[in-house]
Amino acid sequence: MRVLHVNTTSHRGGAARAMRRLSEALVEKGHQSQFLVGRSDFPNDPDVNLIWDEVSEFQSLTNSLKSRIGNQLEKYIGIHPWSHRPNIRISETNLYQWADIIELRNLFGGFFNLWSLPTLTADKPIVWRLPDLWALTGHCAYPYECERWKNGCHNCPLLSRDGRMKVEPSPTVRDGTKRVWNAKKRLYKQSKLHIIVTTKWMYEQTNQSILKNSLSINIISNGVNLTKFQPVSKSVARKTLGLASNEKILLWAAGGRGNFRKGYRHAIDALRLIQENYGEAPTLITMGNEEGWIEPEYLSNYKHFGYIFDPIQQALIYSAADAFLCTTLADAQPQTALESIACGTPVIAFDIGPMPGIVIDGKTGYIVPEPTTQALIKTIEKFYEQEDKFPELRENCRKQALNEYDLNKQTDKYIQLYERILSDKK
């Protein structure tokens, strides 16, 4: 089977990493896999194909002018049919013809023309694995508490006032969400799409959206390599990392600390207040890029490990912690939470979106009843009041990972879906 994965980037970002995990697993099982992306830090990777190179033969003066106009309009009012105009001819490329099945991922980020969907889906089976809720809305990937996307986006609260500070992708100059939502709705009606979501929560959201009438909506969780992400003795992990063996240690990790949505500020504010009230707080260790916020110097015990690429090293850090603080304020299925559970480290997470379906309250961690610093403090205190349950929690975590997040099993589900779609296509 030949699978073509389409995404904004080849390596960076959660969607790209999930795509590569699946691709590597598919290749191990004897299938072929290629990437078609908007940009790449590793353009010499033989499996990476830049979309601009693939459609270069269709570049013309007319298309260049339309693209320039469309790209500017996109900045003002959202996606436009003239944006990235040559890319509407992806279906005429050799790479498209090579593929048996095409898997879409993140389609925003200045590289994809959504108006190509009807043509792409006319001749090839298309699976769209949703990394977030962007496909359902007039602009945002994470609508937070807003539900206007269910019936028609308009007057977007995330494109006005304080919402512009947290909206993803970057805000447009003007609110064009009504026009974009209607355009997406029309395009989906003209397209033949199979949808993959990672959680039951995302399935429920999709079933209330403009994608609800897709050919199929399937739940396949993100996978974790359980050989690389596995429990390490806490004492061994701490000794290896230079951490004290008898300290209380909490971990926070994400792609970057500066992303509002990941809630880093709640984690450090909670530990600051615990320290002020009790004279000491658990040591906070962190992983991720350093953009956004500086090191919280007012915490007496803090250590940042930077961005860690090696999964074995990541597993050591997960294993060294008593618990992982997953303070995300909006998400689809944070990979960090799955990796922590795979390493036997319980997760403390806010009660948002998919998290109650990932963290089994009292079994593999604790759900914070509301996304506030004070509620997080109370849950951290509750967690440490039950230290006698730590061994049970860690054992439950590993069992959950084996049952639900095994990358090998998740890959088999993809293959079975692909085979069924290809069989139905004949």
Secondary structure, DSSP 8 states (H G I E B T S, - for coil): -EEEEEEEESSSSHHHHHHHHHHHHHHHTT-EEEEEEEE-S-TT-TTEEEHHHHTGGG--HHHHHHHHHHHHHHHHHS--TTTTGGGGGGGGSHHHHH-SEEEE----SSS--GGGHHHHHHHS-EEEE-SSSGGGSSS-S--TT--GGGT---S-GGGSGGGGGT-SS---SS--HHHHHHHHHHHHHTS-EEEEESSHHHHHHHTTSTTTTSSEEEE----B-TTTS----HHHHHHHHT--TTS-EEEEEEEETT-GGGTHHHHHHHHHHHHHHHS---EEEEEEE--SS---TT-SSEEE------HHHHHHHHHHSSEEEE--SS-S--HHHHHHHHTT--EEEES-TTHHHHS-BTTTEEEESSSSHHHHHHHHHHHHTTGGGHHHHHHHHHHHHHHH-BHHHHHHHHHHHHHHHHHHH-
